[in-house]
Amino acid sequence: MNGRVLALYVVPIVPLVAQELPLKRTAPAAIVIACPAFTAPIGPVRAQTEEANRMATLGAEAALEGDHKSARDLFLQAAQLNQGDASLAHRLGREDEEMGDTPDAILEYCRYLFLSPTAGDAAQIRDKIAAIVPGPELARGTTIVERFRDGVQAYDRSDWGSAEQAFSDVIGAEPGFAPGFYDHALTLAHQHHQLAAIRDFDQYLRLTPAAGDSEAVSQRQLALRRELPSATAAFWLGLIPGGGQYYTRQPFLGVLVTGGAASAVVWGVQSQTVTKTATFTDRNGHPYTQSYQTTEQKNLGAGIAAAAGVTLLGAIEAAVVSLLHRAL
């Protein structure tokens, strides 16, 4: 297939649920072929059209005679001369299929659908593509279906974590499947992972620039940006050791800051036994020297200073992270 890629999706759907941004869904057990992205064809000049027609006539004659190799070669030459002729893509796909070249047959049928998306036989061509898809690709598509179904079901029962993982598996297996990024973004938004949700919505819009809901998605992104942590709040909350990190959703770092400050305080308040010597006066008024043991918190100042330093650095880090998130 000359390095061109064909992807298969088989995804289920249930009726849309009324909400601000509904989940993307499709019909149960429906097979949808996601063809490669084709570029708009270059319009041929008159001489190219005439020569393409001549080649197509010869190709049709060869096909009738059962010479499918010659027919394919002739249709291929014709299609190269007139790239916008959908009928040539259809004929070339049929000859590829006759020659047993399934990948190129699928590609040409896809190109036919791209050039003539409203053709009367578009549904039949999609069924034909589904029928000749190689077994491994079909199995892969079935796996995507199962994980997509898992994600829909988890989303409908508000199990955001499971839904996120399922949709993550879908887009990991097929990064060109725009609805997967959209649905993944919705689950992230429900978990207040605003920045990650914004990025997934960005990918959805890149994959479907003409989507009918692009304005609604953009508005949702703006709302998510307004939900991002405030740098001011992050700093002041950060004056409670680890508070800024928990606020900016850095729990692991928050534990480190909290633990670091607590460890410094514990170290500072630890008592140490020391031996001191002092001069005393007995009852007769005679001075004498005697050693005795006592406890001291020799590291108290250093411990408090270390805890304060860790806390301040944590507060600054949380504020910086908030600023960076809003700048992205």
HELIX and SHEET records of a PDB file:
HELIX    1   1 ARG A   46  LEU A   64  1                                  19    
HELIX    2   2 HIS A   68  LEU A   81  1                                  14    
HELIX    3   3 ALA A   86  GLU A   98  1                                  13    
HELIX    4   4 THR A  102  LEU A  115  1                                  14    
HELIX    5   5 ALA A  122  ILE A  132  1                                  11    
HELIX    6   6 GLY A  135  ASP A  156  1                                  22    
HELIX    7   7 TRP A  160  ALA A  173  1                                  14    
HELIX    8   8 ALA A  178  HIS A  190  1                                  13    
HELIX    9   9 GLN A  194  LEU A  207  1                                  14    
HELIX   10  10 SER A  214  ARG A  226  1                                  13    
HELIX   11  11 ALA A  231  GLY A  238  1                                   8    
HELIX   12  12 GLY A  243  TYR A  247  1                                   5    
HELIX   13  13 PRO A  251  VAL A  269  1                                  19    
HELIX   14  14 LEU A  300  ALA A  327  1                                  28    
SHEET    1   A 2 ALA A   7  VAL A  10  0                                        
SHEET    2   A 2 ILE A  31  ALA A  34 -1                                        
SHEET    1   B 2 GLN A 272  THR A 281  0                                        
SHEET    2   B 2 PRO A 287  GLU A 296 -1                                        
END                                                                             
